[in-house]
Amino acid sequence: MKNKASLSGDAGVNTRLAHIGHDPQSYHGFLNPPVVHASTVLFPDCRTMEKRDQKYTYGTRGTPTTDALCEALDELEGSAGTILVPSGLAAISVPFLAFLSAGDHALIVDSVYAPCRQFCDTMLTRMGVEIEYYDPEIGAGIETLIKPNTRLVHTEAPGSNTMEMQDIRAISDAAHRHGCVVTMDNTWATPLYFRPLDFGVDVSIHATTKYPSGHSDIIMGSVSANAAHWPQLKDAALTMGICGAPDDSYLILRGLRSMGVRLEHHQRSALDVAHWLEGRDDVARVLHPALPSFPGHDIWKRDFKGASGVFSFVLKVNDPSQFKAKAHALLDTLTLFGLGYSWGGYESLAVPVNLLDRRIRRAPTDGPVIRLQIGLEDVADLKKDLKAGFAAAAAA
Ligand SMILES: *Cc1c(COP(=O)(O)O)cnc(C)c1O
């Protein structure tokens, strides 16, 4: 593209992914942005320094590299501004610290990413924030839980590991009637398959560690806010000294270029495997929002544009004392699926899911939950691997 301004507003998503962020004309025509390693930025004179009257002033306050990524994320999210943080977990803790004070009450979805619960139950609680967990499928009923001191409602859809869908529009509307900030962890869908701000969310959170990175080699998070919440979010990041690293920012922007085509592959392969699992007698249930059999399917269909490659299934095991042994037998037999945390990379992963921290949405009783991340491998090979796992579970 000869010049970024010619990218039309109705361009398709892959066209936009190929061109957003960096304007080649701003840096000698090079297609990719420079990786700027910086602390000091020089000023021409004291007046400029005093007024901070130039675009860049210090390494923590943004560079052409971090700006290129933040601009790309703003275009995808429809946000007024984006901060970069050192991990997806920090993309949750930083906005919570930005918007919560001692004496406030926060409503957190019970199917939340587990380390978020740890942050809430330890540090936020110690600082005097009252934490309450709510049912992911509460919808507009969230209003009954809102108290005069409720300041923040945190959502995540689908829920971590068990994939419950949330009616984000209904929750946002109820929360806003009481002046609450609504945050959403949108890591699973990415802004390509769901745009939280279009559904009333104020602050959209991402572990860019996952699909934007795409290669399991970067830890980074992003937080994008609407115009009303951007100043307070930005101030918090600057006040705490939190910023994105140059090489990581460069690589996340690089990952975004191919995220659309990668996601299409993840989506197709994951659905193929999910349907195949659903047809097996040794599978009790498949927890995937794009399956019509899944309880939150209608919300997913109404609000989301697609599904990524992470979902879970319940292995059918009658005797609860056998849950662990059967799940371990299956997982230890897999060879293509790696046994490891995180997801969004090119390689398939499988993990046993521990739901002991849940307060409301307890672990299923019809068998152990196993989470899959379907990578970029060929589906026939993945099914072969899983088949061997099921045989081992049956024999265990
Ligand atoms: C992985 C993940 C995070 C945390 O990301 P890290 O970069 O690993 O800290 C946050 N939210 C969700 C939903 C995740 O899956």
PDBQT file of the ligand as one rigid body, heavy atoms in Angstrom, charges set to zero:
ROOT
HETATM    1  C1  LIG A 401      -3.138 -16.484  29.414  1.00  0.00    +0.000 C 
HETATM    2  C2  LIG A 401      -4.217 -15.610  29.829  1.00  0.00    +0.000 A 
HETATM    3  C3  LIG A 401      -3.947 -14.455  30.565  1.00  0.00    +0.000 A 
HETATM    4  C4  LIG A 401      -2.576 -14.109  31.068  1.00  0.00    +0.000 C 
HETATM    5  O1  LIG A 401      -1.600 -13.930  30.096  1.00  0.00    +0.000 OA
HETATM    6  P1  LIG A 401      -0.049 -14.053  30.451  1.00  0.00    +0.000 P 
HETATM    7  O2  LIG A 401       0.612 -13.250  29.409  1.00  0.00    +0.000 OA
HETATM    8  O3  LIG A 401       0.263 -15.517  30.410  1.00  0.00    +0.000 OA
HETATM    9  O4  LIG A 401       0.137 -13.466  31.832  1.00  0.00    +0.000 OA
HETATM   10  C5  LIG A 401      -5.011 -13.633  30.888  1.00  0.00    +0.000 A 
HETATM   11  N1  LIG A 401      -6.272 -13.944  30.522  1.00  0.00    +0.000 NA
HETATM   12  C6  LIG A 401      -6.562 -15.053  29.829  1.00  0.00    +0.000 A 
HETATM   13  C7  LIG A 401      -7.977 -15.326  29.455  1.00  0.00    +0.000 C 
HETATM   14  C8  LIG A 401      -5.553 -15.931  29.472  1.00  0.00    +0.000 A 
HETATM   15  O5  LIG A 401      -5.857 -17.049  28.811  1.00  0.00    +0.000 OA
ENDROOT
TORSDOF 0
